[in-house]
């Protein structure tokens, strides 16, 4: 693993969340299957196995939340099917290309 102090701080923060020392506990439950495979300044690669506790009966919704010209903000929410509890939220800015949308 390459990088400086900022990489070490990022990894320490990530491991703190995974181990339940930082955050609300929900993050630790969701991220218990996360392993850092490679880390360097500006890049991290992970191996992630979704734990059984969060993988049973979920509802996934995605929507475009913002559109700024050629950029779109896509938000994905994963909720527990029974009570609607939010398990995970992902946000991604993306730019469409000619292969993104079917003509």
N, C-alpha and C positions, 0 to 999 in steps of 0.2 A: 504494500500500500504506500502510495506516494503522496506527498503534500506537506503542508506546514501546520501551524497552530490552528488555522480555521478548520482544516479537515479533522484534526483531533477533537476540537470542540463539537463539530457536527456529529461525529461518531459517538462521543460521550453523551450528547443530548439524545440521539437516537436510541442508544442502549439504555439510557435512563427511562425513556418512554416504554420501551419493550419490557423492561424489568419492573415497571409500575412505580418507580421512584418519582417520576414526573408525569403530570397529567391527571386524568380522572379515573383511571383504572380500566375504562372501556377500551382505550388505546392498547393497553397491555394485553387484554383478552384477544382483541382483533389481530394484533401483531405478533402473537406468540409463535407463529410459524415462519417469521421473517429471519433470514440470515444474510449478512453482508458477504457477497462473493468477492467483490473488488471495489476499492475506493481510492480515488485520487482527486486532486483539486478540480472541482467542476463536474465530477462524474462519479456516480455510484451504481453498482450493479447488485441486484438482490436475487435471492432464491426465496420464494414465498409459497408455502402450502397453507391453504385456507383451513383454519381449525374447524373441527366438527361443530363446536358450539355456535359458530356464526354462519356455517354453510348450510344449515338445515332450514328450508322454507323461507327464502328471502324474495323480496320484490325489488327489481332494479328499474329505476326510471332515469331517463336522460332527456335533456332539453338544451336548446341554444338559448343562453341567457342574455347575450349581448352580440351585436353585429356592428363592427367598426370597419366598414368598407370590405376589404377582402379577409379580415380577421373575424373569427367567431369564437365566443366563449361557450364551451360545452360543459355542462355540469351533470355529473352522474351521482345519483343517490342510491345507496343500498339500504333497505329497511327490512326489519323483521316482519314477516307476513302477518302474524297474529295481532301484534299491538302497535305496529308502525314505528317502533323504536329505530332511530337512525344508527346504522352500524358503521357506514363509511360514506364519505363524500369525496368525490374527485372533481377537479376543475382543470380544464385544458383550453388554452388558446390555440386555434388551428387555422390554417389557411387552406381553402379548397384548391384542388387542381383538377385537371380534366378527367382524372380517374376516380375522383371522390364521389361524384354524383352520376347516377345512370342517366343517360340522355333519353 
